[in-house]
Amino acid sequence: MFVDAENAVENPRVQPGDALVLRVEAESGLASESIVAYGWTIIEEPGESTSTLENVSVAQTSFLVDVAGFYVFGIDVEDSLGNHGACLLEFIAAPREGLHVQLTWDQPHPSLGLHVVTDLADWCTEDEIVGVEEEDGFGPANVNIEAAPDGRYTVGVSAADLAGPTTATVKLFVGGGLEPEGFRL
């Protein structure tokens, strides 16, 4: 059996907020046999990620990259004779911006806002830029500054509707790098 997911991601430069289409090509090796089952799984993803695969039982599925980090997906296929084939798909999601500020939290219902101000008092919030909005809580909220000028930046988190203790995590990615410079609030 032949299974190939090597070119499964159309754009190898992935960043948070990208919607990916993942696909696999599989052949049973016998002209009379066909592929009857597909099974996608998320094997590894950043701890803050809450994204899921759109449909795990088809040759082509989709996935929203919600946070920066390393991702590994597995695909298992089965032909009509019960033969299995599998492969892994790995990629890194890294911000392209000069400054990418990411906020996630550990409770589903609080309303948290992310705010970034420069030393010139220019506020940037997640509402003013294209970011990932999560309907069920947990974040992320992102602020992206494509060409971040030199200077000091102040990062703030606002909170509303807290039903109990909530841990918020802010990560700063500078210059398109994958390693965050972050802290916990």
HELIX and SHEET records of a PDB file:
SHEET    1   A 2 PHE A   2  ASP A   4  0                                        
SHEET    2   A 2 GLU A  25  GLU A  27 -1                                        
SHEET    1   B 2 ALA A  19  ARG A  23  0                                        
SHEET    2   B 2 GLN A  60  LEU A  64 -1                                        
SHEET    1   C 3 ILE A  35  GLU A  44  0                                        
SHEET    2   C 3 GLY A  69  ASP A  79 -1                                        
SHEET    3   C 3 HIS A  84  ALA A  93 -1                                        
SHEET    1   D 4 ALA A 141  ILE A 145  0                                        
SHEET    2   D 4 LEU A  99  TRP A 105 -1                                        
SHEET    3   D 4 ALA A 168  VAL A 174 -1                                        
SHEET    4   D 4 GLU A 181  ARG A 184 -1                                        
SHEET    1   E 3 TRP A 123  THR A 125  0                                        
SHEET    2   E 3 SER A 111  THR A 118 -1                                        
SHEET    3   E 3 TYR A 153  ALA A 160 -1                                        
END                                                                             
